[in-house]
Amino acid sequence: MDYFALISSVFYIMAGLIATIQLFTPNKSLPNWFFIAISLALLSHANWLYQHIFILNGQNLPILNVLSLVTFIISLLSTIASKRLNTGVLLPVVYGFTVINFIAVVYLPSHYITHLEAHPQFGAHIIFALLAYSILTIASLFALQLAYLDYRLKNRKLPLTQIKMPPLMTLEKSLFQFILIGFILLSCTLLTGLIFVDDMFAQGKAHKAILSMIAWVIYAVLLWGRFSKGWRGRFTVCITIIGSSLLTLAYFGSRFVREIILS
């Protein structure tokens, strides 16, 4: 029995339920019980990551462990963002996906041993990549929330009108702040990859670099359009989702097929 996975999942579910209930009480902020539950969930999750990634003979980084690390970063950053923004509508989705990942890890165990201590510069490349993907994934969730909020404002007779949502302009501003930070980190990812990863364009790995570069161009054009042409609305939402989808394919596409489907 993986106790830390179980404990973390239970508290993620509790925090998600509290956040869901809070959505229907517009005049109330998240209660202290929420922050206690999510703190325990994140602490248990961090302990699980330490035990399962840092092992005696190296670092165990199969796709599901990497995905669990990504969901931890996303959960942490989404929770922090909820203190400043009203992102409560995203929290149940983020926490729910984290629990699903834990279930997959328990029932689909795998191993992929690396030795980052021998190549610390490659470790920096991985850190930049994980942070870039996590922040740009949060940006894509913001984009979806922005699209939903815009749809609600244009169709006043929608259900769930009592759900507490952030102002449209505030959400849009935060979306591009996350995209800008993610773009900088993605730039660092590609730069460190070109400098430190010798086989970045080798057979079986070239698609990762190419898709990441295409995503970089998409985000660069999006930021240029935003700050020089004032792009906004559904068009920017679509571009954000496309960029995030390309990064997902680059980071996890081939490994998912190799480690999960074909294993």
C-alpha positions as CSV (number, residue, x, y, z in Angstrom):
1,M,0.0,0.0,0.0
2,D,1.4,3.4,-1.0
3,Y,0.4,5.3,2.0
4,F,1.6,8.8,1.0
5,A,-0.2,8.5,-2.3
6,L,-3.4,7.5,-0.4
7,I,-3.0,10.3,2.2
8,S,-2.3,12.9,-0.5
9,S,-5.3,11.7,-2.7
10,V,-7.7,11.9,0.3
11,F,-6.6,15.5,1.1
12,Y,-6.7,16.5,-2.5
13,I,-10.3,15.2,-2.8
14,M,-11.2,17.1,0.4
15,A,-9.7,20.3,-0.9
16,G,-11.4,19.9,-4.2
17,L,-14.8,19.3,-2.6
18,I,-14.4,22.4,-0.4
19,A,-13.3,24.5,-3.4
20,T,-16.4,23.2,-5.3
21,I,-18.8,24.0,-2.5
22,Q,-17.2,27.5,-2.3
23,L,-18.0,28.1,-5.9
24,F,-21.7,28.4,-5.1
25,T,-21.2,30.9,-2.2
26,P,-20.0,34.0,-4.0
27,N,-19.7,36.1,-0.9
28,K,-17.4,33.8,1.0
29,S,-13.7,33.1,0.6
30,L,-12.0,29.7,0.8
31,P,-12.2,28.6,4.5
32,N,-9.2,27.6,6.6
33,W,-10.2,24.0,6.3
34,F,-9.3,24.2,2.6
35,F,-5.8,25.5,3.2
36,I,-5.2,22.9,5.9
37,A,-6.4,20.1,3.5
38,I,-4.4,21.3,0.5
39,S,-1.3,21.9,2.7
40,L,-1.4,18.3,3.9
41,A,-2.1,17.1,0.4
42,L,1.0,19.0,-1.0
43,L,3.2,17.9,1.8
44,S,2.3,14.2,1.4
45,H,2.7,14.6,-2.4
46,A,6.2,16.1,-1.9
47,N,7.2,13.2,0.4
48,W,5.9,10.7,-2.2
49,L,7.9,12.4,-4.9
50,Y,11.1,12.3,-2.8
51,Q,10.7,8.6,-2.0
52,H,9.8,7.5,-5.5
53,I,12.1,9.7,-7.6
54,F,15.3,9.9,-5.5
55,I,16.3,6.3,-5.1
56,L,19.6,4.7,-4.2
57,N,20.9,4.0,-7.7
58,G,19.8,7.3,-9.4
59,Q,16.6,9.1,-10.2
60,N,13.5,7.2,-11.2
61,L,11.8,9.3,-13.9
62,P,9.3,7.3,-15.8
63,I,6.5,9.3,-17.5
64,L,4.0,8.9,-14.6
65,N,6.5,10.0,-12.0
66,V,7.3,13.0,-14.2
67,L,3.6,13.7,-14.6
68,S,3.2,13.5,-10.9
69,L,5.9,16.1,-10.4
70,V,4.2,18.3,-13.0
71,T,0.8,17.9,-11.2
72,F,2.5,18.8,-7.9
73,I,3.9,22.0,-9.4
74,I,0.5,22.9,-11.1
75,S,-1.4,22.2,-7.9
76,L,1.0,24.3,-5.8
77,L,1.0,27.3,-8.2
78,S,-2.8,27.1,-8.8
79,T,-3.3,27.2,-5.0
80,I,-1.0,30.2,-4.6
81,A,-2.7,31.9,-7.6
82,S,-6.1,31.4,-5.9
83,K,-5.0,33.7,-3.1
84,R,-4.7,36.6,-5.5
85,L,-7.2,35.5,-8.2
86,N,-10.5,33.7,-7.9
87,T,-9.4,30.6,-9.6
88,G,-11.5,28.3,-7.5
89,V,-13.3,26.9,-10.6
90,L,-10.0,25.4,-11.7
91,L,-8.9,23.9,-8.4
92,P,-11.2,20.9,-8.4
93,V,-10.1,20.1,-12.0
94,V,-6.4,20.3,-11.1
95,Y,-6.7,18.4,-7.8
96,G,-8.9,15.7,-9.5
97,F,-6.3,15.2,-12.3
98,T,-3.6,14.8,-9.6
99,V,-5.6,12.1,-7.9
100,I,-6.1,10.3,-11.2
101,N,-2.4,10.4,-11.8
102,F,-1.8,8.8,-8.4
103,I,-4.2,6.0,-9.3
104,A,-2.3,5.5,-12.6
105,V,1.1,5.4,-10.8
106,V,-0.1,2.8,-8.3
107,Y,-1.6,0.5,-10.9
108,L,0.9,1.1,-13.7
109,P,4.2,1.2,-12.0
110,S,7.3,1.6,-14.2
111,H,11.0,2.6,-13.9
112,Y,13.3,4.8,-15.9
113,I,16.5,5.3,-14.0
114,T,18.7,8.4,-14.8
115,H,21.8,9.8,-13.1
116,L,21.4,13.6,-13.1
117,E,24.2,14.0,-10.5
118,A,26.6,13.1,-13.2
119,H,25.2,15.7,-15.5
120,P,23.9,18.7,-13.4
121,Q,23.6,20.9,-16.4
122,F,21.1,18.4,-17.9
123,G,19.2,18.6,-14.5
124,A,18.9,22.4,-15.1
125,H,17.4,21.7,-18.5
126,I,14.8,19.4,-17.0
127,I,13.9,21.9,-14.3
128,F,13.3,24.6,-16.8
129,A,11.3,22.2,-18.9
130,L,9.0,21.1,-16.0
131,L,8.5,24.7,-14.8
132,A,7.7,25.9,-18.4
133,Y,5.3,23.2,-19.1
134,S,3.5,23.6,-15.7
135,I,3.1,27.3,-16.0
136,L,2.0,27.2,-19.6
137,T,-0.5,24.4,-18.7
138,I,-1.9,26.7,-16.0
139,A,-2.1,29.4,-18.7
140,S,-4.2,27.0,-20.9
141,L,-6.5,26.4,-17.9
142,F,-6.9,30.2,-17.5
143,A,-7.6,30.4,-21.2
144,L,-10.4,27.8,-20.9
145,Q,-11.8,29.7,-17.9
146,L,-11.6,33.0,-19.9
147,A,-13.5,31.4,-22.8
148,Y,-16.2,30.2,-20.5
149,L,-16.5,33.5,-18.7
150,D,-16.7,35.3,-22.0
151,Y,-19.4,32.9,-23.1
152,R,-21.4,33.5,-19.9
153,L,-21.2,37.3,-20.3
154,K,-22.6,37.0,-23.9
155,N,-25.3,34.6,-22.8
156,R,-26.9,35.9,-19.7
157,K,-29.4,33.1,-19.1
158,L,-26.9,30.4,-18.4
159,P,-27.1,28.0,-15.4
160,L,-24.7,28.2,-12.5
161,T,-24.9,32.0,-12.5
162,Q,-23.9,32.1,-8.8
163,I,-20.5,30.6,-9.4
164,K,-17.9,33.0,-8.2
165,M,-15.6,34.0,-11.1
166,P,-12.8,36.6,-11.5
167,P,-13.4,39.8,-13.5
168,L,-12.8,39.2,-17.2
169,M,-10.0,41.8,-17.6
170,T,-8.2,40.5,-14.5
171,L,-8.3,36.9,-15.8
172,E,-7.0,38.0,-19.2
173,K,-4.2,40.0,-17.7
174,S,-3.2,37.0,-15.5
175,L,-3.3,34.7,-18.5
176,F,-0.7,36.7,-20.4
177,Q,1.4,37.1,-17.3
178,F,1.6,33.3,-17.0
179,I,2.2,33.0,-20.8
180,L,5.1,35.5,-20.6
181,I,6.7,33.7,-17.6
182,G,6.2,30.3,-19.3
183,F,7.7,31.6,-22.5
184,I,10.8,32.8,-20.8
185,L,11.2,29.4,-19.1
186,L,10.6,27.6,-22.4
187,S,13.3,29.8,-24.0
188,C,15.7,28.8,-21.2
189,T,14.6,25.1,-21.8
190,L,15.5,25.3,-25.5
191,L,18.7,27.2,-24.9
192,T,20.0,24.8,-22.3
193,G,18.9,21.9,-24.5
194,L,20.9,23.3,-27.5
195,I,23.9,23.9,-25.2
196,F,24.0,20.8,-23.0
197,V,22.0,18.0,-24.7
198,D,24.2,16.5,-27.4
199,D,21.6,14.2,-28.9
200,M,18.7,16.7,-28.9
201,F,18.0,16.1,-32.6
202,A,18.8,12.4,-32.6
203,Q,16.5,9.9,-34.0
204,G,13.6,9.3,-31.6
205,K,14.2,12.6,-29.8
206,A,14.0,15.2,-32.7
207,H,10.2,15.4,-32.5
208,K,10.5,16.7,-28.9
209,A,12.8,19.6,-30.0
210,I,10.9,20.4,-33.1
211,L,7.4,20.5,-31.4
212,S,8.9,22.5,-28.6
213,M,10.3,25.0,-31.0
214,I,7.1,25.3,-32.9
215,A,5.3,25.9,-29.6
216,W,7.9,28.6,-28.8
217,V,7.2,30.3,-32.1
218,I,3.4,30.2,-31.4
219,Y,3.8,31.7,-27.9
220,A,6.2,34.4,-29.3
221,V,3.7,35.4,-32.0
222,L,0.9,35.4,-29.4
223,L,2.9,37.7,-27.1
224,W,3.8,40.0,-30.0
225,G,0.2,40.1,-31.1
226,R,-1.0,40.9,-27.6
227,F,1.5,43.7,-26.7
228,S,1.7,45.3,-30.2
229,K,-1.7,44.6,-31.7
230,G,-3.9,44.1,-28.7
231,W,-5.0,40.6,-29.5
232,R,-7.6,39.2,-27.2
233,G,-10.7,37.0,-27.1
234,R,-11.3,33.6,-28.5
235,F,-8.4,33.8,-31.0
236,T,-5.8,34.1,-28.2
237,V,-7.6,31.3,-26.3
238,C,-7.2,29.0,-29.3
239,I,-3.6,29.9,-29.8
240,T,-2.8,29.2,-26.2
241,I,-4.5,25.8,-26.3
242,I,-2.6,24.9,-29.5
243,G,0.7,25.8,-27.9
244,S,0.0,23.8,-24.7
245,S,-1.1,20.8,-26.8
246,L,2.1,20.9,-28.8
247,L,4.2,20.9,-25.6
248,T,2.2,18.0,-24.2
249,L,2.9,16.0,-27.4
250,A,6.6,17.0,-27.2
251,Y,7.0,16.2,-23.5
252,F,4.8,13.1,-23.1
253,G,3.6,11.8,-26.5
254,S,6.2,9.2,-27.4
255,R,6.9,8.2,-23.8
256,F,3.2,7.6,-23.2
257,V,3.0,5.3,-26.1
258,R,6.3,3.5,-25.3
259,E,5.9,3.2,-21.5
260,I,2.1,2.8,-21.1
261,I,0.5,1.5,-24.3
262,L,3.3,-0.7,-25.5
263,S,4.6,-1.9,-22.1
